[in-house]
Amino acid sequence: MTIHSVRGDPQRLREEFDALGYAVVGDAIDEALLAQVQRETEQIVGAQLERLGRAPRGAGRLFDDLAALHDADLESYLQSLRLAAKLASVFALYLAPPVRRLMQALGIQTAAWQTSPVLHVMAERLRIPGGYYGVDTHQDWPALQSGLDTVTGWIPLFDVTEDTFPLEVARGSHLLGLLPGRPSQHYYAIDPAALAGLEFTGLAVPRGGIALMSNFTVHRSGLRGGDALRMAYSHRYENAAEPSFVARRYPSAQSRSIRRELMQPGFPGREEVQRVYRRRS
């Protein structure tokens, strides 16, 4: 597997991407950005542990704090991860100039986002009973149904090796187009008969790197990892200039919904609101 550099040849990167349906760039994200994401995620998890009367381990001990919160209050653990995916610092990863240049090199002329980044956490220690533990074989395009050249950027927070829950991809599978399948709870599941002959490769992506993947590339979560922690973000770059997207009047499979009823009736009262502003004066 070739690991490209942001300072490398963009033509070579695109040729490999077009042939394989994926590519890995090893130096796309500045360490300071990743450190900020990690620090703010630790703060979110630590605040919930403190709310429960538990002392967080703090800087550099995110796995320990995630495990402690997972065991103490599963819903708080899940809500913390949902919020951590929405951090402004996570969006900054995808707005970083090197990442935007990579997307341009892959043909994304007018970048658009219809979704927020998604945080994927894998660790035996952090299994959700009856819930998510990786995603089975699928393609990303049905989740958006937008431009045909949409690119997924997959950014790990820590080093990912072929033995630590890697992203597994099928070489050249994007050239098969949209495969037959059916909707499931978390993804569009491909008909197993359509997978005959496909061989999967686990992508090693270092901290600071990014895996780039066509939305038609067949992929899945690798389940080898044991006691390791894998945290990675995925986000989709769509191309508003892609001809079929224009011709179809910019469709989107995503929708936004808002709960109009109060989730916690009676909150906030006047005193809770005033207290916020008194603390700031």
C-alpha positions as CSV (number, residue, x, y, z in Angstrom):
1,M,0.0,0.0,0.0
2,T,1.4,3.4,-1.0
3,I,1.2,6.2,1.5
4,H,1.3,9.5,-0.3
5,S,2.4,12.9,0.9
6,V,0.5,16.2,0.6
7,R,3.7,17.5,-1.0
8,G,3.8,14.7,-3.5
9,D,2.5,14.4,-7.1
10,P,-1.3,15.2,-7.2
11,Q,-1.5,13.5,-10.6
12,R,-0.1,10.3,-9.2
13,L,-2.5,10.5,-6.3
14,R,-5.5,10.9,-8.6
15,E,-4.4,8.1,-10.9
16,E,-4.1,5.7,-8.0
17,F,-7.4,6.9,-6.5
18,D,-9.2,6.5,-9.8
19,A,-7.7,3.0,-10.3
20,L,-8.2,1.6,-6.8
21,G,-11.1,3.7,-5.4
22,Y,-9.0,4.8,-2.4
23,A,-5.7,6.3,-1.4
24,V,-3.9,7.1,1.9
25,V,-2.0,10.4,2.5
26,G,0.2,10.2,5.6
27,D,0.8,13.9,6.5
28,A,-2.5,15.7,5.8
29,I,-3.4,16.9,9.3
30,D,-1.3,19.2,11.5
31,E,-0.5,17.7,15.0
32,A,-1.8,20.8,16.7
33,L,-5.2,20.3,15.2
34,L,-5.3,16.6,16.4
35,A,-4.1,17.6,19.8
36,Q,-6.9,20.1,20.1
37,V,-9.5,17.6,19.1
38,Q,-8.1,15.1,21.6
39,R,-8.0,17.7,24.4
40,E,-11.6,18.8,23.8
41,T,-12.8,15.3,23.6
42,E,-11.1,14.5,26.9
43,Q,-12.8,17.6,28.4
44,I,-16.3,16.4,27.3
45,V,-15.8,12.9,28.7
46,G,-14.1,14.3,31.9
47,A,-17.0,16.6,32.6
48,Q,-19.5,13.7,32.5
49,L,-17.3,11.7,34.9
50,E,-17.1,14.6,37.3
51,R,-20.9,14.9,37.1
52,L,-21.1,11.3,38.3
53,G,-18.6,12.0,41.1
54,R,-15.7,10.3,39.4
55,A,-12.2,11.7,38.9
56,P,-11.1,11.7,35.2
57,R,-7.6,10.5,34.4
58,G,-7.1,13.5,32.3
59,A,-4.7,14.3,29.5
60,G,-3.4,11.4,27.5
61,R,-5.8,8.9,29.2
62,L,-8.8,9.2,27.0
63,F,-9.2,5.4,26.6
64,D,-9.3,5.0,30.4
65,D,-11.9,7.8,30.8
66,L,-14.0,6.5,27.9
67,A,-14.0,3.0,29.6
68,A,-14.9,4.5,33.0
69,L,-17.8,6.5,31.5
70,H,-19.0,3.5,29.4
71,D,-19.2,1.4,32.6
72,A,-20.8,4.1,34.8
73,D,-23.4,5.5,32.5
74,L,-23.8,4.1,29.0
75,E,-26.2,6.9,27.8
76,S,-23.8,9.6,29.0
77,Y,-21.0,7.8,27.1
78,L,-23.0,7.7,23.9
79,Q,-24.1,11.4,24.2
80,S,-20.5,12.4,24.9
81,L,-19.4,10.7,21.7
82,R,-22.2,12.3,19.7
83,L,-21.2,15.7,20.9
84,A,-17.5,15.0,20.3
85,A,-18.2,14.4,16.7
86,K,-19.7,17.9,16.4
87,L,-16.8,19.8,17.9
88,A,-15.7,22.9,15.8
89,S,-12.1,21.4,16.1
90,V,-13.3,18.3,14.2
91,F,-14.7,20.5,11.4
92,A,-11.3,22.2,11.3
93,L,-9.7,18.9,10.4
94,Y,-11.7,18.9,7.2
95,L,-11.3,22.6,6.5
96,A,-7.5,22.3,6.8
97,P,-5.9,23.6,3.6
98,P,-4.0,20.4,2.9
99,V,-7.2,18.4,3.0
100,R,-9.0,20.8,0.8
101,R,-6.2,20.7,-1.7
102,L,-6.4,16.9,-1.7
103,M,-10.1,17.0,-2.5
104,Q,-9.4,19.4,-5.3
105,A,-6.7,17.1,-6.7
106,L,-9.4,14.4,-6.7
107,G,-11.8,16.6,-8.8
108,I,-14.0,18.1,-6.1
109,Q,-14.4,21.5,-7.8
110,T,-17.2,23.1,-5.7
111,A,-17.1,21.4,-2.3
112,A,-20.3,21.0,-0.4
113,W,-21.3,19.2,2.8
114,Q,-24.8,17.9,3.5
115,T,-23.8,16.0,6.6
116,S,-21.6,16.5,9.7
117,P,-18.5,14.4,10.5
118,V,-19.2,11.0,12.1
119,L,-17.1,9.6,14.9
120,H,-16.3,5.8,14.8
121,V,-15.1,4.2,18.0
122,M,-13.9,0.7,18.1
123,A,-12.5,-1.2,21.2
124,E,-13.5,-4.5,22.7
125,R,-13.6,-2.7,26.1
126,L,-16.2,-0.2,24.7
127,R,-18.7,-2.6,23.1
128,I,-22.3,-1.4,23.2
129,P,-24.6,-4.3,24.2
130,G,-26.7,-5.1,21.2
131,G,-25.5,-1.9,19.4
132,Y,-22.9,-0.6,17.0
133,Y,-19.6,-2.5,16.7
134,G,-18.2,-1.6,13.4
135,V,-20.2,-1.5,10.1
136,D,-20.5,-4.4,7.8
137,T,-19.8,-4.4,4.0
138,H,-21.4,-1.4,2.3
139,Q,-21.0,1.6,0.0
140,D,-21.4,5.2,1.2
141,W,-23.2,6.7,-1.8
142,P,-26.8,5.6,-0.8
143,A,-26.5,7.6,2.4
144,L,-26.3,10.8,0.3
145,Q,-27.3,10.0,-3.3
146,S,-25.6,13.2,-4.5
147,G,-22.6,13.7,-6.8
148,L,-21.1,10.5,-8.4
149,D,-17.6,11.7,-7.5
150,T,-18.2,12.3,-3.8
151,V,-15.1,11.5,-1.7
152,T,-15.1,10.3,1.9
153,G,-12.2,11.5,4.1
154,W,-11.4,9.1,7.0
155,I,-9.2,10.6,9.7
156,P,-8.0,8.6,12.7
157,L,-7.2,10.3,16.0
158,F,-4.5,7.7,16.8
159,D,-2.4,5.5,14.6
160,V,-4.4,2.7,12.8
161,T,-2.6,-0.4,11.7
162,E,-3.8,-3.4,9.8
163,D,-4.4,-5.1,13.2
164,T,-6.1,-2.3,15.0
165,F,-9.6,-2.1,13.6
166,P,-8.6,-0.8,10.2
167,L,-10.9,0.5,7.4
168,E,-11.1,-2.5,5.0
169,V,-11.5,-1.7,1.3
170,A,-12.1,-3.7,-1.8
171,R,-9.6,-2.8,-4.5
172,G,-11.3,-1.4,-7.7
173,S,-14.8,-2.1,-6.4
174,H,-15.9,1.5,-7.1
175,L,-15.8,0.7,-10.8
176,L,-18.7,-1.8,-10.3
177,G,-21.0,1.2,-9.7
178,L,-23.9,1.0,-7.2
179,L,-24.3,-2.7,-6.1
180,P,-27.7,-4.2,-5.4
181,G,-28.7,-4.1,-1.7
182,R,-31.3,-3.1,0.9
183,P,-31.6,-0.5,3.6
184,S,-30.6,-1.6,7.1
185,Q,-30.5,0.3,10.4
186,H,-27.0,1.9,9.9
187,Y,-26.2,1.5,6.2
188,Y,-27.3,0.2,2.8
189,A,-26.4,-3.5,3.0
190,I,-25.0,-5.0,-0.2
191,D,-26.5,-8.3,-1.5
192,P,-23.9,-10.9,-0.5
193,A,-24.0,-12.4,-4.0
194,A,-22.7,-9.1,-5.4
195,L,-19.5,-9.4,-3.3
196,A,-18.2,-12.6,-4.9
197,G,-14.6,-12.3,-5.9
198,L,-13.9,-9.1,-3.9
199,E,-10.7,-9.0,-1.8
200,F,-10.4,-6.6,1.1
201,T,-7.3,-4.8,2.3
202,G,-6.9,-3.2,5.7
203,L,-5.6,0.4,5.4
204,A,-2.8,1.5,7.8
205,V,-3.3,5.2,8.5
206,P,-1.0,7.1,10.8
207,R,-2.0,9.9,13.2
208,G,-1.9,12.9,11.0
209,G,-3.0,10.9,7.9
210,I,-6.2,10.6,6.0
211,A,-7.7,7.8,3.9
212,L,-9.5,9.0,0.8
213,M,-12.3,6.8,-0.7
214,S,-14.8,7.0,-3.5
215,N,-18.4,6.8,-2.2
216,F,-18.8,3.7,-4.4
217,T,-15.8,1.8,-2.9
218,V,-17.0,-1.3,-1.1
219,H,-15.7,-1.2,2.5
220,R,-16.3,-2.4,6.1
221,S,-14.9,-2.1,9.6
222,G,-12.0,-4.4,10.4
223,L,-12.7,-6.4,13.6
224,R,-9.1,-7.2,14.5
225,G,-7.9,-5.0,17.3
226,G,-8.2,-6.7,20.7
227,D,-7.4,-4.2,23.5
228,A,-6.6,-1.3,21.2
229,L,-8.7,1.8,20.8
230,R,-9.6,3.1,17.3
231,M,-11.2,6.5,17.0
232,A,-11.7,7.9,13.5
233,Y,-13.8,10.5,11.9
234,S,-15.4,10.2,8.5
235,H,-16.9,13.1,6.4
236,R,-18.1,13.4,2.8
237,Y,-16.9,16.0,0.3
238,E,-19.6,16.4,-2.4
239,N,-19.0,18.2,-5.7
240,A,-21.8,20.7,-6.5
241,A,-20.4,20.9,-10.1
242,E,-20.7,17.1,-10.8
243,P,-23.0,17.0,-14.0
244,S,-25.4,14.3,-12.8
245,F,-25.8,16.1,-9.5
246,V,-26.7,19.3,-11.3
247,A,-29.1,17.4,-13.7
248,R,-30.9,15.8,-10.8
249,R,-31.4,19.2,-9.1
250,Y,-29.1,18.4,-6.1
251,P,-31.0,15.6,-4.4
252,S,-30.1,14.6,-0.9
253,A,-31.0,11.5,1.1
254,Q,-30.2,13.4,4.3
255,S,-32.9,15.3,6.2
256,R,-32.9,17.6,9.2
257,S,-35.5,17.1,11.9
258,I,-36.0,19.2,15.1
259,R,-37.8,18.1,18.3
260,R,-40.1,21.0,18.9
261,E,-41.4,19.8,22.3
262,L,-39.2,20.5,25.3
263,M,-36.9,17.6,26.0
264,Q,-36.7,18.5,29.7
265,P,-40.0,20.2,30.7
266,G,-39.6,23.1,33.0
267,F,-35.9,23.7,32.1
268,P,-34.6,26.3,31.9
269,G,-36.2,28.5,34.4
270,R,-35.4,32.2,34.7
271,E,-32.8,31.6,37.4
272,E,-30.8,29.1,35.4
273,V,-30.6,31.5,32.5
274,Q,-29.6,34.5,34.7
275,R,-27.0,32.4,36.4
276,V,-25.1,31.9,33.2
277,Y,-24.7,35.7,32.6
278,R,-23.9,36.5,36.2
279,R,-21.0,34.1,36.0
280,R,-19.6,36.0,33.0
281,S,-19.8,39.5,34.6
